[in-house]
């Protein structure tokens, strides 16, 4: 499985030559494409590179858009350096591009991603004949520092889900009582009580699935009605790189799904809803930004810490599974990670857990 690091996106794969503007299939790979005016070569090679990402590397639309924005940034930097044509791109320009971003405070992960993209793009442009040499072959980027993700404790996750569902003890917890009274998290522009109740059911389902099944917010928003297997309590999830996996969900999530489909979705559905499982207020497929607003509202009410993201609920689910005794390979499959190294970030150990393990297991404790 190709990765985003280093030259993994294209290394080891011989891409068929595409007949792109400014390039012919018979053109020698060692000769750059002919320049035609300022910025010659950039548009053609970027267009071809985007097709390469989709057709050959099966990258998601989000990844393709992100890489396109990064390449536009690189092109603008090259023009400021007096190198407007793609054929003028060299290692000096690439290093100054990364140095400029570093001076502006770019995160190490951003620098690492853009250095990786530069290497893959340079190799692709060289194979297609847009660059005489692979100018980024010796480019070294910053090493990304993996942060320990923000997670909820298991009691805090339970409190969040009980609060938004309006169940469980609210005494002594003003935030939970407020959530119960409102029966919804997201402020509504619609005055129709039935619609507000439907959106409240939708919000409960969103949080139950984010935590209960550990799906990414994009995967949640992409679910269709046919992706739910009620009998086996499984979701068919379409993840990164077009990978499909089956993810289990528990009894509370099953109840939230049943309530949403029987009493909520029908009040929001419109012709353009299609088969989308989770809908926005206007009937379209739920937007990830709406999910972030739901959690932001929870934070304002004090139900969750400020800054908790939808991905934080995914982190929480993985951490709690490991704390409950699940093995790393099972969690990898649950989350849909292509590499076990990605899953290992969840193995962070708190001092309390380390001390408890020491007392239990060490003969000299």
C-alpha positions as CSV (number, residue, x, y, z in Angstrom):
1,X,0.0,0.0,0.0
2,X,1.5,3.3,-1.0
3,X,1.8,5.9,1.7
4,X,2.0,9.7,1.7
5,X,5.5,9.8,3.2
6,X,8.6,10.2,1.2
7,X,8.2,9.1,-2.4
8,X,5.7,6.4,-1.5
9,X,3.0,7.9,-3.6
10,X,4.6,7.0,-6.8
11,X,7.8,5.0,-6.0
12,X,7.9,1.6,-7.6
13,X,5.0,2.1,-9.9
14,X,5.4,2.8,-13.6
15,X,2.6,5.1,-14.7
16,X,1.4,5.0,-18.3
17,X,2.2,8.1,-20.2
18,X,-0.8,10.3,-20.5
19,X,-1.2,12.5,-23.6
20,X,-1.3,15.8,-21.8
21,X,-1.0,19.3,-23.1
22,X,2.6,20.0,-23.9
23,X,3.6,16.4,-23.7
24,X,3.6,13.6,-26.2
25,X,4.0,9.9,-25.5
26,X,7.1,9.8,-27.7
27,X,8.8,12.6,-26.0
28,X,12.1,11.5,-24.3
29,X,11.8,11.6,-20.5
30,X,15.1,13.4,-20.3
31,X,13.9,16.5,-22.2
32,X,11.8,19.1,-20.6
33,X,8.6,20.2,-22.2
34,X,8.8,23.2,-24.5
35,X,8.2,26.5,-22.8
36,X,5.4,28.7,-24.0
37,X,5.3,32.0,-22.1
38,X,5.7,32.7,-18.4
39,X,4.8,29.8,-16.2
40,X,5.1,27.3,-19.0
41,X,4.6,23.7,-18.0
42,X,3.0,24.2,-14.6
43,X,-0.7,24.0,-15.7
44,X,-0.2,20.9,-17.8
45,X,1.8,18.9,-15.3
46,X,-0.4,19.8,-12.4
47,X,-3.5,18.7,-14.3
48,X,-1.8,15.5,-15.2
49,X,-0.5,14.9,-11.7
50,X,-4.0,15.3,-10.3
51,X,-5.3,12.7,-12.8
52,X,-2.4,10.5,-11.7
53,X,-3.4,10.8,-8.1
54,X,-7.0,9.8,-8.8
55,X,-6.7,7.2,-11.5
56,X,-3.5,5.4,-10.5
57,X,-3.0,6.1,-6.8
58,X,-6.7,6.2,-5.8
59,X,-6.3,9.3,-3.6
60,X,-9.4,10.9,-2.2
61,X,-10.9,14.1,-3.5
62,X,-9.8,15.8,-0.3
63,X,-6.2,14.7,-0.8
64,X,-6.2,15.8,-4.4
65,X,-7.5,19.2,-3.4
66,X,-4.9,19.6,-0.7
67,X,-2.1,18.7,-3.0
68,X,-3.4,21.1,-5.7
69,X,-3.3,23.9,-3.1
70,X,0.2,23.0,-2.1
71,X,1.4,23.0,-5.7
72,X,-0.2,26.4,-6.3
73,X,1.7,27.6,-3.3
74,X,4.9,26.2,-4.7
75,X,4.3,27.8,-8.1
76,X,3.7,31.2,-6.5
77,X,6.9,30.9,-4.5
78,X,8.9,29.9,-7.6
79,X,7.5,33.0,-9.4
80,X,8.6,35.2,-6.5
81,X,12.0,33.7,-6.8
82,X,12.2,34.7,-10.4
83,X,11.7,31.1,-11.7
84,X,8.3,31.3,-13.3
85,X,8.7,28.3,-15.7
86,X,8.4,24.7,-14.4
87,X,11.7,23.9,-16.2
88,X,13.4,26.4,-13.9
89,X,12.4,24.5,-10.7
90,X,15.4,23.2,-8.8
91,X,16.5,22.0,-5.4
92,X,17.3,25.6,-4.3
93,X,13.8,26.8,-5.0
94,X,12.3,23.8,-3.1
95,X,14.5,24.4,-0.1
96,X,13.8,28.1,0.0
97,X,10.0,27.2,-0.2
98,X,10.2,25.0,2.9
99,X,12.5,27.5,4.7
100,X,10.0,30.3,4.0
101,X,7.2,28.3,5.5
102,X,9.3,27.3,8.5
103,X,10.1,30.9,9.2
104,X,6.4,31.7,9.0
105,X,5.7,29.2,11.7
106,X,4.4,26.2,9.7
107,X,4.0,23.1,11.8
108,X,6.5,20.2,11.3
109,X,3.7,18.0,10.0
110,X,2.9,20.6,7.3
111,X,6.5,20.9,6.3
112,X,6.9,17.1,6.2
113,X,3.8,16.7,4.0
114,X,4.9,19.4,1.6
115,X,8.4,18.0,1.3
116,X,6.9,14.6,0.6
117,X,4.6,16.1,-2.1
118,X,7.6,17.9,-3.7
119,X,9.5,14.7,-4.0
120,X,6.5,12.8,-5.6
121,X,5.6,15.7,-7.9
122,X,9.3,16.1,-9.0
123,X,9.6,12.4,-9.8
124,X,6.3,12.5,-11.7
125,X,7.3,15.6,-13.7
126,X,10.6,14.0,-14.6
127,X,9.0,10.8,-15.8
128,X,6.7,12.9,-18.0
129,X,9.5,15.0,-19.4
130,X,8.5,18.3,-17.8
131,X,11.7,18.3,-15.8
132,X,15.1,17.2,-17.1
133,X,16.0,15.7,-13.8
134,X,14.3,14.7,-10.6
135,X,15.2,17.9,-8.8
136,X,13.7,16.9,-5.4
137,X,15.4,13.5,-5.1
138,X,17.7,14.9,-2.4
139,X,15.1,17.1,-0.7
140,X,14.9,16.4,3.1
141,X,11.9,17.8,5.0
142,X,11.2,18.3,8.6
143,X,10.3,15.2,10.5
144,X,6.7,15.3,11.7
145,X,6.3,15.2,15.4
146,X,3.4,13.0,16.4
147,X,1.3,14.6,19.2
148,X,-0.5,12.5,21.7
149,X,-4.2,13.1,20.7
150,X,-6.7,14.8,23.0
151,X,-9.1,12.2,24.4
152,X,-12.0,12.0,26.7
153,X,-12.0,9.7,29.7
154,X,-14.5,6.9,29.5
155,X,-16.7,8.6,32.2
156,X,-16.6,11.9,30.3
157,X,-17.6,10.2,27.0
158,X,-20.5,8.6,28.8
159,X,-21.5,12.0,30.3
160,X,-21.5,13.6,26.9
161,X,-23.7,10.9,25.3
162,X,-26.1,10.8,28.2
163,X,-26.4,14.6,28.2
164,X,-27.2,14.9,24.5
165,X,-29.7,12.0,24.7
166,X,-31.4,13.5,27.8
167,X,-30.9,10.3,29.9
168,X,-28.9,9.5,33.0
169,X,-28.3,11.6,36.1
170,X,-28.2,15.4,35.7
171,X,-28.2,16.3,39.4
172,X,-25.1,18.2,40.3
173,X,-24.3,18.7,36.6
174,X,-25.8,21.9,35.2
175,X,-24.4,21.3,31.8
176,X,-26.1,17.9,31.5
177,X,-29.3,19.4,32.9
178,X,-29.2,22.2,30.3
179,X,-28.6,19.7,27.5
180,X,-31.6,17.6,28.7
181,X,-33.9,20.6,28.8
182,X,-32.9,21.8,25.3
183,X,-33.1,18.2,23.9
184,X,-30.6,19.4,21.3
185,X,-27.1,20.7,21.0
186,X,-27.1,22.8,17.8
187,X,-29.0,26.1,17.9
188,X,-31.8,26.0,15.3
189,X,-33.0,28.7,12.9
190,X,-36.1,26.7,12.3
191,X,-39.0,27.4,14.7
192,X,-40.8,24.2,13.9
193,X,-40.6,22.0,17.1
194,X,-40.8,18.8,15.1
195,X,-37.8,19.8,13.0
196,X,-35.9,20.8,16.1
197,X,-36.6,17.4,17.6
198,X,-35.5,15.7,14.4
199,X,-32.2,17.6,14.5
200,X,-31.8,16.7,18.1
201,X,-32.2,13.0,17.2
202,X,-29.7,13.6,14.4
203,X,-27.1,15.1,16.8
204,X,-27.4,12.1,19.2
205,X,-26.8,9.7,16.3
206,X,-23.8,11.7,15.1
207,X,-22.1,11.6,18.5
208,X,-23.0,8.0,19.1
209,X,-21.5,6.9,15.8
210,X,-18.4,9.0,16.1
211,X,-17.6,7.6,19.5
212,X,-19.3,4.2,19.3
213,X,-17.9,3.2,16.0
214,X,-14.8,5.3,15.8
215,X,-15.5,6.5,12.2
216,X,-13.9,9.6,10.7
217,X,-16.3,12.5,10.3
218,X,-16.0,12.3,6.5
219,X,-16.9,8.6,6.7
220,X,-19.9,9.4,8.9
221,X,-21.2,12.0,6.5
222,X,-20.7,9.6,3.6
223,X,-22.8,6.8,5.0
224,X,-25.9,5.8,3.0
225,X,-29.0,4.0,4.2
226,X,-27.9,0.8,2.6
227,X,-24.6,0.9,4.5
228,X,-26.3,-0.1,7.8
229,X,-26.6,-3.8,8.6
230,X,-29.1,-3.7,11.5
231,X,-29.1,-7.5,12.1
232,X,-25.4,-7.8,12.6
233,X,-25.0,-4.2,13.9
234,X,-22.4,-3.3,11.3
235,X,-21.6,-0.2,9.2
236,X,-20.1,-0.5,5.7
237,X,-17.7,2.4,5.8
238,X,-15.9,3.8,2.8
239,X,-12.5,5.0,4.1
240,X,-9.4,6.7,2.8
241,X,-8.0,5.5,-0.5
242,X,-11.3,3.9,-1.4
243,X,-10.8,1.2,1.2
244,X,-14.0,-0.4,2.5
245,X,-14.4,-2.0,5.9
246,X,-17.1,-3.2,8.2
247,X,-17.3,-1.5,11.6
248,X,-19.5,-2.7,14.5
249,X,-21.7,-0.4,16.5
250,X,-23.3,-1.0,19.9
251,X,-26.7,-1.1,21.4
252,X,-26.9,2.7,22.2
253,X,-25.9,3.5,18.6
254,X,-28.5,1.0,17.3
255,X,-31.2,2.8,19.3
256,X,-30.1,6.2,18.0
257,X,-30.2,4.9,14.4
258,X,-33.7,3.5,14.9
259,X,-35.0,6.7,16.4
260,X,-33.4,8.9,13.7
261,X,-34.7,6.8,10.8
262,X,-38.2,6.4,12.2
263,X,-38.8,9.8,13.7
264,X,-36.2,12.2,12.4
265,X,-34.9,11.7,8.9
266,X,-38.4,11.7,7.3
267,X,-38.9,15.3,8.6
268,X,-35.8,16.6,6.9
269,X,-35.7,14.5,3.7
270,X,-36.0,16.3,0.3
271,X,-35.6,15.1,-3.3
272,X,-31.9,15.9,-3.2
273,X,-31.3,13.9,0.0
274,X,-30.9,10.7,-2.1
275,X,-29.8,7.7,0.0
276,X,-27.8,9.8,2.5
277,X,-28.2,8.4,6.0
278,X,-27.5,11.6,8.0
279,X,-29.0,14.9,6.8
280,X,-28.4,18.5,7.4
281,X,-31.1,21.0,8.3
282,X,-32.0,21.7,4.7
283,X,-32.1,18.0,3.7
284,X,-28.7,17.6,2.0
285,X,-26.0,15.2,3.1
286,X,-24.6,16.3,6.5
287,X,-21.6,18.5,6.2
288,X,-18.5,17.9,8.4
289,X,-18.5,21.5,9.4
290,X,-21.9,21.0,11.0
291,X,-20.5,18.1,13.1
292,X,-17.7,20.4,14.3
293,X,-20.3,23.0,15.3
294,X,-22.2,20.4,17.3
295,X,-19.1,19.7,19.4
296,X,-18.3,23.4,19.7
297,X,-21.8,23.9,21.1
298,X,-21.1,21.1,23.6
299,X,-17.9,22.8,24.7
300,X,-19.8,26.1,25.2
301,X,-22.2,24.3,27.5
302,X,-19.3,22.6,29.4
303,X,-20.2,19.1,28.4
304,X,-16.8,18.5,26.7
305,X,-13.4,20.3,26.9
306,X,-12.9,23.2,24.6
307,X,-11.2,22.3,21.4
308,X,-12.4,18.7,21.2
309,X,-12.9,17.8,17.6
310,X,-14.8,15.0,15.9
311,X,-11.5,13.2,15.5
312,X,-11.0,13.5,19.2
313,X,-14.0,11.2,19.7
314,X,-12.4,8.7,17.3
315,X,-9.2,9.0,19.4
316,X,-11.2,8.4,22.5
317,X,-12.9,5.3,21.1
318,X,-9.5,3.8,20.1
319,X,-7.9,4.6,23.5
320,X,-10.8,3.1,25.4
321,X,-10.7,-0.1,23.4
322,X,-7.0,-0.5,24.1
323,X,-7.6,0.2,27.8
324,X,-10.3,-2.4,27.8
325,X,-7.9,-5.1,26.5
326,X,-8.3,-5.0,22.7
327,X,-5.2,-5.9,20.8
328,X,-3.5,-3.3,18.5
329,X,-4.3,-5.2,15.3
330,X,-8.0,-5.3,16.1
331,X,-8.0,-1.5,16.8
332,X,-6.1,-1.0,13.5
333,X,-8.9,-2.9,11.6
334,X,-11.6,-1.0,13.6
335,X,-10.1,2.4,12.6
336,X,-9.3,1.5,9.0
337,X,-5.6,2.3,9.3
338,X,-3.4,1.1,6.4
339,X,-0.4,1.0,8.7
340,X,-0.1,-0.4,12.2
341,X,2.4,2.5,12.9
342,X,-0.5,4.9,12.7
343,X,-2.5,2.9,15.3
344,X,0.4,2.9,17.7
345,X,-0.1,6.6,18.5
346,X,-3.0,5.4,20.7
347,X,-0.7,3.3,22.9
348,X,0.3,6.4,25.0
349,X,0.5,5.5,28.7
350,X,-0.5,7.8,31.5
351,X,1.7,7.8,34.7
352,X,-1.3,6.4,36.6
353,X,-1.7,3.4,34.3
354,X,2.0,2.8,34.3
355,X,2.2,2.8,38.1
356,X,-0.8,0.4,38.3
357,X,0.8,-1.9,35.8
358,X,4.1,-1.8,37.7
359,X,2.4,-2.6,41.0
360,X,0.5,-5.5,39.5
361,X,3.3,-7.1,37.5
362,X,6.7,-6.3,38.9
363,X,8.0,-8.7,41.5
364,X,9.8,-5.9,43.4
365,X,6.9,-3.4,43.4
